[in-house]
Amino acid sequence: MSAEDLEQYESQLELQLYREYKDVVGIFKYAVETERRFYLCNAVDLKVRTEGTDVYYEVSIGDAWVWDMFRTARFVKSAKVLTFRDVSIEEIDHSGMRIPDNF
């Protein structure tokens, strides 16, 4: 497999993932972004933890979808993420979303 074939394969995977995201975003309440992953979920809890002088974040999510093109199963019942980096949690505004007429 050439580098070009691999790049084309990864581009196809990413396009499929984006299409799946568009299909499922309407059923989730929150978007959570960490340094390594992006999640859509319906339950989220953020706790700030300290260990000595270090500060880290514990993010618990439930009923989630994971943006990861290499996962075979992107829906998860619950997950816990520990990170020393920034965490972004946004409530999704569904008022601007339009459901296709043929849905």
Sequence and secondary structure as in RCSB ss.txt:
>XXXX:A:sequence
MSAEDLEQYESQLELQLYREYKDVVGIFKYAVETERRFYLCNAVDLKVRTEGTDVYYEVSIGDAWVWDMFRTARF
VKSAKVLTFRDVSIEEIDHSGMRIPDNF
>XXXX:A:secstr
  HHHHHHHHHHHHHHHHHHHHHHGGG SEEEE SS EEEEEEEEEEEEEETTEEEEEEEEEEEEEE TT S  E
EEEEEEEESS  EEEE  GGG    TT 
